[in-house]
């Protein structure tokens, strides 16, 4: 536990870097202005750097979580129109309900 506290207090830039990469990857995926695989890389890097705040094993687990999210996005429900589906959902919510 003391090691975790040391890393969090001595290297706050790691947490900021992880948050930045994760946010950039999410925005890149949903905006459609970034190549999908580059956005996945940002997500995985963000999860990895966020995981560095604890232990190396947990950082690899966080990187695997980021890769899993990317795989879900590319092959799951979102495939082939996730950006349009999210835009439609947001428009429906703004207009007061689904049509």
Biopython code that builds the backbone (N, CA, C, O; Angstrom):
import numpy as np
from Bio.PDB.StructureBuilder import StructureBuilder

atoms = [
    (1, "UNK", "N", (0.831, -1.192, 0.000)),
    (1, "UNK", "CA", (0.000, 0.000, 0.000)),
    (1, "UNK", "C", (0.870, 1.249, 0.000)),
    (1, "UNK", "O", (0.527, 2.246, -0.635)),
    (2, "UNK", "N", (1.990, 1.201, 0.705)),
    (2, "UNK", "CA", (2.878, 2.360, 0.724)),
    (2, "UNK", "C", (3.459, 2.630, -0.658)),
    (2, "UNK", "O", (3.663, 3.784, -1.036)),
    (3, "UNK", "N", (3.727, 1.556, -1.417)),
    (3, "UNK", "CA", (4.257, 1.742, -2.770)),
    (3, "UNK", "C", (3.246, 2.460, -3.657)),
    (3, "UNK", "O", (3.616, 3.327, -4.450)),
    (4, "UNK", "N", (1.984, 2.103, -3.525)),
    (4, "UNK", "CA", (0.941, 2.749, -4.316)),
    (4, "UNK", "C", (0.850, 4.229, -3.968)),
    (4, "UNK", "O", (0.738, 5.071, -4.859)),
    (5, "UNK", "N", (0.895, 4.547, -2.694)),
    (5, "UNK", "CA", (0.837, 5.943, -2.265)),
    (5, "UNK", "C", (2.031, 6.716, -2.802)),
    (5, "UNK", "O", (1.890, 7.869, -3.210)),
    (6, "UNK", "N", (3.209, 6.091, -2.807)),
    (6, "UNK", "CA", (4.407, 6.748, -3.332)),
    (6, "UNK", "C", (4.250, 7.069, -4.811)),
    (6, "UNK", "O", (4.572, 8.174, -5.249)),
    (7, "UNK", "N", (3.754, 6.104, -5.580)),
    (7, "UNK", "CA", (3.604, 6.320, -7.017)),
    (7, "UNK", "C", (2.583, 7.419, -7.284)),
    (7, "UNK", "O", (2.792, 8.255, -8.163)),
    (8, "UNK", "N", (1.476, 7.429, -6.534)),
    (8, "UNK", "CA", (0.445, 8.437, -6.756)),
    (8, "UNK", "C", (0.920, 9.832, -6.386)),
    (8, "UNK", "O", (0.536, 10.808, -7.031)),
    (9, "UNK", "N", (1.751, 9.938, -5.357)),
    (9, "UNK", "CA", (2.193, 11.270, -4.939)),
    (9, "UNK", "C", (3.407, 11.738, -5.715)),
    (9, "UNK", "O", (3.568, 12.940, -5.931)),
    (10, "UNK", "N", (4.263, 10.826, -6.139)),
    (10, "UNK", "CA", (5.481, 11.222, -6.830)),
    (10, "UNK", "C", (5.305, 11.343, -8.340)),
    (10, "UNK", "O", (6.059, 12.067, -8.990)),
    (11, "UNK", "N", (4.337, 10.656, -8.899)),
    (11, "UNK", "CA", (4.154, 10.653, -10.352)),
    (11, "UNK", "C", (2.700, 10.950, -10.732)),
    (11, "UNK", "O", (2.052, 10.118, -11.368)),
    (12, "UNK", "N", (2.181, 12.113, -10.355)),
    (12, "UNK", "CA", (0.792, 12.408, -10.732)),
    (12, "UNK", "C", (0.621, 12.565, -12.237)),
    (12, "UNK", "O", (-0.498, 12.496, -12.746)),
    (13, "UNK", "N", (1.717, 12.775, -12.947)),
    (13, "UNK", "CA", (1.624, 12.923, -14.401)),
    (13, "UNK", "C", (1.174, 11.619, -15.059)),
    (13, "UNK", "O", (0.568, 11.651, -16.131)),
    (14, "UNK", "N", (1.459, 10.474, -14.435)),
    (14, "UNK", "CA", (1.009, 9.200, -15.008)),
    (14, "UNK", "C", (-0.511, 9.131, -15.045)),
    (14, "UNK", "O", (-1.099, 8.704, -16.039)),
    (15, "UNK", "N", (-1.138, 9.553, -13.958)),
    (15, "UNK", "CA", (-2.605, 9.546, -13.931)),
    (15, "UNK", "C", (-3.156, 10.519, -14.973)),
    (15, "UNK", "O", (-4.116, 10.206, -15.678)),
    (16, "UNK", "N", (-2.547, 11.694, -15.066)),
    (16, "UNK", "CA", (-3.000, 12.678, -16.054)),
    (16, "UNK", "C", (-2.796, 12.159, -17.475)),
    (16, "UNK", "O", (-3.655, 12.346, -18.337)),
    (17, "UNK", "N", (-1.662, 11.509, -17.717)),
    (17, "UNK", "CA", (-1.385, 10.959, -19.042)),
    (17, "UNK", "C", (-2.379, 9.854, -19.393)),
    (17, "UNK", "O", (-2.871, 9.785, -20.519)),
    (18, "UNK", "N", (-2.667, 8.998, -18.424)),
    (18, "UNK", "CA", (-3.655, 7.948, -18.657)),
    (18, "UNK", "C", (-5.028, 8.512, -18.971)),
    (18, "UNK", "O", (-5.712, 8.031, -19.874)),
    (19, "UNK", "N", (-5.430, 9.530, -18.225)),
    (19, "UNK", "CA", (-6.734, 10.156, -18.475)),
    (19, "UNK", "C", (-6.767, 10.843, -19.831)),
    (19, "UNK", "O", (-7.768, 10.778, -20.545)),
    (20, "UNK", "N", (-5.676, 11.497, -20.181)),
    (20, "UNK", "CA", (-5.608, 12.197, -21.464)),
    (20, "UNK", "C", (-5.721, 11.215, -22.627)),
    (20, "UNK", "O", (-6.503, 11.428, -23.553)),
    (21, "UNK", "N", (-4.931, 10.132, -22.572)),
    (21, "UNK", "CA", (-4.971, 9.146, -23.651)),
    (21, "UNK", "C", (-6.353, 8.496, -23.758)),
    (21, "UNK", "O", (-6.877, 8.312, -24.857)),
    (22, "UNK", "N", (-6.935, 8.151, -22.604)),
    (22, "UNK", "CA", (-8.248, 7.517, -22.623)),
    (22, "UNK", "C", (-9.298, 8.457, -23.206)),
    (22, "UNK", "O", (-10.103, 8.053, -24.045)),
    (23, "UNK", "N", (-9.288, 9.695, -22.765)),
    (23, "UNK", "CA", (-10.255, 10.674, -23.275)),
    (23, "UNK", "C", (-10.069, 10.911, -24.764)),
    (23, "UNK", "O", (-11.042, 10.988, -25.513)),
    (24, "UNK", "N", (-8.826, 11.026, -25.189)),
    (24, "UNK", "CA", (-8.543, 11.267, -26.597)),
    (24, "UNK", "C", (-9.024, 10.095, -27.451)),
    (24, "UNK", "O", (-9.566, 10.291, -28.538)),
    (25, "UNK", "N", (-8.822, 8.871, -26.949)),
    (25, "UNK", "CA", (-9.285, 7.693, -27.680)),
    (25, "UNK", "C", (-10.797, 7.630, -27.781)),
    (25, "UNK", "O", (-11.335, 7.288, -28.834)),
    (26, "UNK", "N", (-11.493, 7.959, -26.691)),
    (26, "UNK", "CA", (-12.957, 7.932, -26.708)),
    (26, "UNK", "C", (-13.502, 8.986, -27.659)),
    (26, "UNK", "O", (-14.403, 8.711, -28.451)),
    (27, "UNK", "N", (-12.953, 10.193, -27.577)),
    (27, "UNK", "CA", (-13.401, 11.256, -28.480)),
    (27, "UNK", "C", (-13.101, 10.886, -29.929)),
    (27, "UNK", "O", (-13.915, 11.138, -30.817)),
    (28, "UNK", "N", (-11.937, 10.290, -30.168)),
    (28, "UNK", "CA", (-11.587, 9.879, -31.522)),
    (28, "UNK", "C", (-12.528, 8.827, -32.079)),
    (28, "UNK", "O", (-12.868, 8.857, -33.262)),
    (29, "UNK", "N", (-12.954, 7.888, -31.224)),
    (29, "UNK", "CA", (-13.875, 6.848, -31.682)),
    (29, "UNK", "C", (-15.236, 7.419, -32.045)),
    (29, "UNK", "O", (-15.801, 7.084, -33.086)),
    (30, "UNK", "N", (-15.753, 8.275, -31.192)),
    (30, "UNK", "CA", (-17.120, 8.738, -31.395)),
    (30, "UNK", "C", (-17.226, 9.933, -32.333)),
    (30, "UNK", "O", (-18.308, 10.213, -32.849)),
    (31, "UNK", "N", (-16.144, 10.631, -32.559)),
    (31, "UNK", "CA", (-16.220, 11.770, -33.475)),
    (31, "UNK", "C", (-16.068, 11.335, -34.926)),
    (31, "UNK", "O", (-16.547, 12.012, -35.836)),
    (32, "UNK", "N", (-15.402, 10.207, -35.141)),
    (32, "UNK", "CA", (-15.173, 9.739, -36.498)),
    (32, "UNK", "C", (-14.058, 10.480, -37.212)),
    (32, "UNK", "O", (-13.867, 10.283, -38.411)),
    (33, "UNK", "N", (-13.325, 11.319, -36.518)),
    (33, "UNK", "CA", (-12.260, 12.107, -37.133)),
    (33, "UNK", "C", (-10.884, 11.467, -36.963)),
    (33, "UNK", "O", (-9.874, 12.045, -37.362)),
    (34, "UNK", "N", (-10.848, 10.286, -36.376)),
    (34, "UNK", "CA", (-9.587, 9.592, -36.142)),
    (34, "UNK", "C", (-9.739, 8.160, -36.636)),
    (34, "UNK", "O", (-10.811, 7.567, -36.518)),
    (35, "UNK", "N", (-8.670, 7.610, -37.186)),
    (35, "UNK", "CA", (-8.691, 6.214, -37.600)),
    (35, "UNK", "C", (-9.036, 5.341, -36.397)),
    (35, "UNK", "O", (-8.549, 5.573, -35.290)),
    (36, "UNK", "N", (-9.869, 4.348, -36.621)),
    (36, "UNK", "CA", (-10.359, 3.514, -35.530)),
    (36, "UNK", "C", (-9.224, 2.855, -34.749)),
    (36, "UNK", "O", (-9.257, 2.831, -33.519)),
    (37, "UNK", "N", (-8.229, 2.326, -35.442)),
    (37, "UNK", "CA", (-7.166, 1.597, -34.751)),
    (37, "UNK", "C", (-6.237, 2.529, -33.985)),
    (37, "UNK", "O", (-5.663, 2.130, -32.971)),
    (38, "UNK", "N", (-6.083, 3.745, -34.445)),
    (38, "UNK", "CA", (-5.305, 4.722, -33.673)),
    (38, "UNK", "C", (-6.044, 5.051, -32.382)),
    (38, "UNK", "O", (-5.432, 5.155, -31.319)),
    (39, "UNK", "N", (-7.356, 5.213, -32.477)),
    (39, "UNK", "CA", (-8.154, 5.479, -31.278)),
    (39, "UNK", "C", (-8.069, 4.310, -30.302)),
    (39, "UNK", "O", (-7.997, 4.521, -29.092)),
    (40, "UNK", "N", (-8.076, 3.064, -30.820)),
    (40, "UNK", "CA", (-7.924, 1.902, -29.948)),
    (40, "UNK", "C", (-6.573, 1.935, -29.237)),
    (40, "UNK", "O", (-6.478, 1.596, -28.057)),
    (41, "UNK", "N", (-5.540, 2.340, -29.952)),
    (41, "UNK", "CA", (-4.220, 2.455, -29.342)),
    (41, "UNK", "C", (-4.211, 3.464, -28.210)),
    (41, "UNK", "O", (-3.604, 3.225, -27.165)),
    (42, "UNK", "N", (-4.882, 4.591, -28.412)),
    (42, "UNK", "CA", (-4.977, 5.588, -27.343)),
    (42, "UNK", "C", (-5.727, 5.033, -26.135)),
    (42, "UNK", "O", (-5.338, 5.282, -24.994)),
    (43, "UNK", "N", (-6.808, 4.279, -26.385)),
    (43, "UNK", "CA", (-7.545, 3.680, -25.275)),
    (43, "UNK", "C", (-6.680, 2.698, -24.491)),
    (43, "UNK", "O", (-6.651, 2.730, -23.260)),
    (44, "UNK", "N", (-5.978, 1.828, -25.210)),
    (44, "UNK", "CA", (-5.122, 0.849, -24.534)),
    (44, "UNK", "C", (-3.992, 1.538, -23.781)),
    (44, "UNK", "O", (-3.660, 1.138, -22.665)),
    (45, "UNK", "N", (-3.392, 2.574, -24.381)),
    (45, "UNK", "CA", (-2.317, 3.301, -23.699)),
    (45, "UNK", "C", (-2.846, 4.014, -22.465)),
    (45, "UNK", "O", (-2.177, 4.042, -21.432)),
    (46, "UNK", "N", (-4.033, 4.586, -22.560)),
    (46, "UNK", "CA", (-4.616, 5.259, -21.404)),
    (46, "UNK", "C", (-4.879, 4.301, -20.265)),
    (46, "UNK", "O", (-4.601, 4.613, -19.107)),
    (47, "UNK", "N", (-5.418, 3.129, -20.587)),
    (47, "UNK", "CA", (-5.646, 2.123, -19.548)),
    (47, "UNK", "C", (-4.329, 1.642, -18.961)),
    (47, "UNK", "O", (-4.240, 1.405, -17.757)),
    (48, "UNK", "N", (-3.298, 1.493, -19.800)),
    (48, "UNK", "CA", (-1.999, 1.039, -19.316)),
    (48, "UNK", "C", (-1.396, 2.056, -18.350)),
    (48, "UNK", "O", (-0.954, 1.688, -17.261)),
    (49, "UNK", "N", (-1.374, 3.339, -18.742)),
    (49, "UNK", "CA", (-0.780, 4.349, -17.870)),
    (49, "UNK", "C", (-1.590, 4.543, -16.598)),
    (49, "UNK", "O", (-1.018, 4.827, -15.547)),
    (50, "UNK", "N", (-2.902, 4.398, -16.668)),
    (50, "UNK", "CA", (-3.709, 4.479, -15.454)),
    (50, "UNK", "C", (-3.392, 3.311, -14.530)),
    (50, "UNK", "O", (-3.371, 3.469, -13.309)),
    (51, "UNK", "N", (-3.146, 2.147, -15.104)),
    (51, "UNK", "CA", (-2.817, 0.981, -14.305)),
    (51, "UNK", "C", (-1.440, 1.041, -13.682)),
    (51, "UNK", "O", (-1.183, 0.354, -12.694)),
    (52, "UNK", "N", (-0.536, 1.855, -14.243)),
    (52, "UNK", "CA", (0.802, 1.973, -13.671)),
    (52, "UNK", "C", (0.784, 2.561, -12.268)),
    (52, "UNK", "O", (1.777, 2.481, -11.544)),
    (53, "UNK", "N", (-0.342, 3.150, -11.883)),
    (53, "UNK", "CA", (-0.429, 3.727, -10.552)),
    (53, "UNK", "C", (-0.470, 2.660, -9.474)),
    (53, "UNK", "O", (-0.237, 2.964, -8.304)),
    (54, "UNK", "N", (-0.758, 1.429, -9.835)),
    (54, "UNK", "CA", (-0.822, 0.391, -8.821)),
    (54, "UNK", "C", (0.335, -0.586, -8.980)),
    (54, "UNK", "O", (1.398, -0.374, -8.398)),
    (55, "UNK", "N", (0.155, -1.629, -9.740)),
    (55, "UNK", "CA", (1.235, -2.594, -9.943)),
    (55, "UNK", "C", (1.355, -2.895, -11.428)),
    (55, "UNK", "O", (0.460, -2.581, -12.214)),
    (56, "UNK", "N", (2.461, -3.500, -11.796)),
    (56, "UNK", "CA", (2.674, -3.841, -13.201)),
    (56, "UNK", "C", (1.618, -4.838, -13.678)),
    (56, "UNK", "O", (1.118, -4.716, -14.796)),
    (57, "UNK", "N", (1.273, -5.819, -12.846)),
    (57, "UNK", "CA", (0.262, -6.793, -13.252)),
    (57, "UNK", "C", (-1.078, -6.123, -13.509)),
    (57, "UNK", "O", (-1.776, -6.465, -14.464)),
    (58, "UNK", "N", (-1.438, -5.166, -12.657)),
    (58, "UNK", "CA", (-2.706, -4.480, -12.858)),
    (58, "UNK", "C", (-2.652, -3.571, -14.075)),
    (58, "UNK", "O", (-3.676, -3.350, -14.722)),
    (59, "UNK", "N", (-1.479, -3.041, -14.399)),
    (59, "UNK", "CA", (-1.397, -2.191, -15.588)),
    (59, "UNK", "C", (-1.617, -3.024, -16.848)),
    (59, "UNK", "O", (-2.250, -2.556, -17.794)),
    (60, "UNK", "N", (-1.104, -4.248, -16.871)),
    (60, "UNK", "CA", (-1.366, -5.111, -18.024)),
    (60, "UNK", "C", (-2.839, -5.501, -18.069)),
    (60, "UNK", "O", (-3.415, -5.635, -19.148)),
    (61, "UNK", "N", (-3.447, -5.682, -16.901)),
    (61, "UNK", "CA", (-4.878, -5.988, -16.867)),
    (61, "UNK", "C", (-5.690, -4.815, -17.407)),
    (61, "UNK", "O", (-6.673, -5.019, -18.119)),
    (62, "UNK", "N", (-5.291, -3.598, -17.076)),
    (62, "UNK", "CA", (-5.992, -2.425, -17.594)),
    (62, "UNK", "C", (-5.784, -2.293, -19.099)),
    (62, "UNK", "O", (-6.704, -1.906, -19.819)),
    (63, "UNK", "N", (-4.586, -2.612, -19.577)),
    (63, "UNK", "CA", (-4.347, -2.581, -21.022)),
    (63, "UNK", "C", (-5.217, -3.621, -21.723)),
    (63, "UNK", "O", (-5.743, -3.366, -22.806)),
    (64, "UNK", "N", (-5.368, -4.792, -21.106)),
    (64, "UNK", "CA", (-6.234, -5.823, -21.676)),
    (64, "UNK", "C", (-7.693, -5.362, -21.678)),
    (64, "UNK", "O", (-8.444, -5.669, -22.604)),
    (65, "UNK", "N", (-8.091, -4.624, -20.635)),
    (65, "UNK", "CA", (-9.440, -4.080, -20.600)),
    (65, "UNK", "C", (-9.654, -3.096, -21.745)),
    (65, "UNK", "O", (-10.699, -3.112, -22.395)),
    (66, "UNK", "N", (-8.671, -2.245, -21.992)),
    (66, "UNK", "CA", (-8.765, -1.311, -23.111)),
    (66, "UNK", "C", (-8.849, -2.038, -24.443)),
    (66, "UNK", "O", (-9.615, -1.643, -25.322)),
    (67, "UNK", "N", (-8.059, -3.104, -24.596)),
    (67, "UNK", "CA", (-8.111, -3.892, -25.831)),
    (67, "UNK", "C", (-9.464, -4.586, -25.967)),
    (67, "UNK", "O", (-9.995, -4.710, -27.070)),
    (68, "UNK", "N", (-10.017, -5.036, -24.849)),
    (68, "UNK", "CA", (-11.343, -5.656, -24.886)),
    (68, "UNK", "C", (-12.423, -4.676, -25.291)),
    (68, "UNK", "O", (-13.329, -5.017, -26.052)),
    (69, "UNK", "N", (-12.327, -3.446, -24.779)),
    (69, "UNK", "CA", (-13.293, -2.420, -25.182)),
    (69, "UNK", "C", (-13.174, -2.145, -26.671)),
    (69, "UNK", "O", (-14.178, -1.968, -27.361)),
    (70, "UNK", "N", (-11.946, -2.108, -27.161)),
    (70, "UNK", "CA", (-11.734, -1.871, -28.590)),
    (70, "UNK", "C", (-12.305, -3.014, -29.420)),
    (70, "UNK", "O", (-12.921, -2.780, -30.460)),
    (71, "UNK", "N", (-12.103, -4.257, -28.965)),
    (71, "UNK", "CA", (-12.631, -5.407, -29.694)),
    (71, "UNK", "C", (-14.158, -5.398, -29.695)),
    (71, "UNK", "O", (-14.784, -5.737, -30.699)),
    (72, "UNK", "N", (-14.752, -5.011, -28.574)),
    (72, "UNK", "CA", (-16.213, -4.926, -28.513)),
    (72, "UNK", "C", (-16.715, -3.871, -29.487)),
    (72, "UNK", "O", (-17.707, -4.084, -30.184)),
    (73, "UNK", "N", (-16.035, -2.745, -29.532)),
    (73, "UNK", "CA", (-16.466, -1.664, -30.418)),
    (73, "UNK", "C", (-16.351, -2.088, -31.879)),
    (73, "UNK", "O", (-17.224, -1.780, -32.690)),
    (74, "UNK", "N", (-15.273, -2.795, -32.212)),
    (74, "UNK", "CA", (-15.056, -3.131, -33.621)),
    (74, "UNK", "C", (-15.900, -4.311, -34.085)),
    (74, "UNK", "O", (-16.263, -4.370, -35.260)),
    (75, "UNK", "N", (-16.223, -5.254, -33.198)),
    (75, "UNK", "CA", (-16.915, -6.470, -33.624)),
    (75, "UNK", "C", (-18.295, -6.643, -33.018)),
    (75, "UNK", "O", (-19.040, -7.539, -33.416)),
    (76, "UNK", "N", (-18.637, -5.812, -32.081)),
    (76, "UNK", "CA", (-19.893, -6.005, -31.374)),
    (76, "UNK", "C", (-21.030, -5.186, -31.947)),
    (76, "UNK", "O", (-21.113, -4.956, -33.154)),
    (77, "UNK", "N", (-21.895, -4.757, -31.063)),
    (77, "UNK", "CA", (-23.103, -4.038, -31.441)),
    (77, "UNK", "C", (-22.796, -2.755, -32.206)),
    (77, "UNK", "O", (-23.577, -2.333, -33.059)),
    (78, "UNK", "N", (-21.659, -2.136, -31.899)),
    (78, "UNK", "CA", (-21.337, -0.841, -32.477)),
    (78, "UNK", "C", (-20.810, -0.942, -33.904)),
    (78, "UNK", "O", (-20.747, 0.069, -34.603)),
    (79, "UNK", "N", (-20.432, -2.125, -34.350)),
    (79, "UNK", "CA", (-19.719, -2.260, -35.618)),
    (79, "UNK", "C", (-20.532, -1.716, -36.790)),
    (79, "UNK", "O", (-21.713, -2.024, -36.951)),
    (80, "UNK", "N", (-19.874, -0.909, -37.589)),
    (80, "UNK", "CA", (-20.475, -0.437, -38.820)),
    (80, "UNK", "C", (-21.477, 0.684, -38.666)),
    (80, "UNK", "O", (-22.282, 0.899, -39.572)),
    (81, "UNK", "N", (-21.467, 1.391, -37.587)),
    (81, "UNK", "CA", (-22.404, 2.503, -37.473)),
    (81, "UNK", "C", (-22.548, 3.012, -36.064)),
    (81, "UNK", "O", (-23.554, 3.633, -35.723)),
    (82, "UNK", "N", (-21.568, 2.758, -35.253)),
    (82, "UNK", "CA", (-21.646, 3.210, -33.871)),
    (82, "UNK", "C", (-21.801, 4.706, -33.753)),
    (82, "UNK", "O", (-22.555, 5.191, -32.909)),
    (83, "UNK", "N", (-21.092, 5.446, -34.592)),
    (83, "UNK", "CA", (-21.177, 6.902, -34.526)),
    (83, "UNK", "C", (-22.590, 7.371, -34.861)),
    (83, "UNK", "O", (-23.130, 8.257, -34.199)),
    (84, "UNK", "N", (-23.181, 6.774, -35.886)),
    (84, "UNK", "CA", (-24.542, 7.165, -36.266)),
    (84, "UNK", "C", (-25.552, 6.747, -35.206)),
    (84, "UNK", "O", (-26.502, 7.479, -34.931)),
    (85, "UNK", "N", (-25.352, 5.568, -34.605)),
    (85, "UNK", "CA", (-26.283, 5.108, -33.580)),
    (85, "UNK", "C", (-26.239, 6.008, -32.352)),
    (85, "UNK", "O", (-27.281, 6.332, -31.781)),
    (86, "UNK", "N", (-25.047, 6.410, -31.946)),
    (86, "UNK", "CA", (-24.921, 7.303, -30.798)),
    (86, "UNK", "C", (-25.533, 8.657, -31.128)),
    (86, "UNK", "O", (-26.227, 9.240, -30.296)),
    (87, "UNK", "N", (-25.284, 9.164, -32.331)),
    (87, "UNK", "CA", (-25.859, 10.451, -32.728)),
    (87, "UNK", "C", (-27.385, 10.378, -32.742)),
    (87, "UNK", "O", (-28.054, 11.319, -32.317)),
    (88, "UNK", "N", (-27.938, 9.266, -33.227)),
    (88, "UNK", "CA", (-29.391, 9.096, -33.240)),
    (88, "UNK", "C", (-29.941, 9.032, -31.825)),
    (88, "UNK", "O", (-30.970, 9.639, -31.529)),
    (89, "UNK", "N", (-29.262, 8.301, -30.950)),
    (89, "UNK", "CA", (-29.694, 8.204, -29.561)),
    (89, "UNK", "C", (-29.694, 9.572, -28.893)),
    (89, "UNK", "O", (-30.651, 9.929, -28.206)),
    (90, "UNK", "N", (-28.625, 10.340, -29.091)),
    (90, "UNK", "CA", (-28.555, 11.668, -28.487)),
    (90, "UNK", "C", (-29.635, 12.590, -29.047)),
    (90, "UNK", "O", (-30.224, 13.374, -28.303)),
    (91, "UNK", "N", (-29.897, 12.504, -30.344)),
    (91, "UNK", "CA", (-30.944, 13.331, -30.945)),
    (91, "UNK", "C", (-32.309, 12.949, -30.379)),
    (91, "UNK", "O", (-33.126, 13.822, -30.085)),
    (92, "UNK", "N", (-32.559, 11.647, -30.225)),
    (92, "UNK", "CA", (-33.836, 11.206, -29.667)),
    (92, "UNK", "C", (-34.000, 11.667, -28.225)),
    (92, "UNK", "O", (-35.090, 12.074, -27.823)),
    (93, "UNK", "N", (-32.933, 11.605, -27.452)),
    (93, "UNK", "CA", (-33.006, 12.078, -26.070)),
    (93, "UNK", "C", (-33.275, 13.577, -26.022)),
    (93, "UNK", "O", (-34.030, 14.056, -25.176)),
    (94, "UNK", "N", (-32.657, 14.303, -26.928)),
    (94, "UNK", "CA", (-32.861, 15.755, -26.972)),
    (94, "UNK", "C", (-34.302, 16.089, -27.350)),
    (94, "UNK", "O", (-34.885, 17.037, -26.825)),
    (95, "UNK", "N", (-34.869, 15.303, -28.264)),
    (95, "UNK", "CA", (-36.220, 15.568, -28.746)),
    (95, "UNK", "C", (-37.305, 15.033, -27.819)),
    (95, "UNK", "O", (-38.492, 15.232, -28.075)),
    (96, "UNK", "N", (-36.913, 14.366, -26.760)),
    (96, "UNK", "CA", (-37.901, 13.925, -25.779)),
    (96, "UNK", "C", (-38.329, 12.479, -25.893)),
    (96, "UNK", "O", (-39.355, 12.104, -25.326)),
    (97, "UNK", "N", (-37.595, 11.668, -26.593)),
    (97, "UNK", "CA", (-37.924, 10.249, -26.654)),
    (97, "UNK", "C", (-37.695, 9.661, -28.025)),
    (97, "UNK", "O", (-37.536, 10.380, -29.012)),
    (98, "UNK", "N", (-37.681, 8.347, -28.071)),
    (98, "UNK", "CA", (-37.454, 7.648, -29.340)),
    (98, "UNK", "C", (-38.660, 7.801, -30.243)),
    (98, "UNK", "O", (-39.787, 7.972, -29.780)),
    (99, "UNK", "N", (-38.407, 7.737, -31.522)),
    (99, "UNK", "CA", (-39.501, 7.884, -32.496)),
    (99, "UNK", "C", (-40.035, 6.538, -32.896)),
    (99, "UNK", "O", (-40.958, 6.456, -33.707)),
]
sb = StructureBuilder()
sb.init_structure("model")
sb.init_model(0)
sb.init_chain("A")
sb.init_seg("    ")
for serial, (resi, resn, name, xyz) in enumerate(atoms, 1):
    if name == "N":
        sb.init_residue(resn, " ", resi, " ")
    sb.init_atom(name, np.array(xyz, "f"), 0.0, 1.0, " ", f" {name:<3s}", serial, name[0])
structure = sb.get_structure()
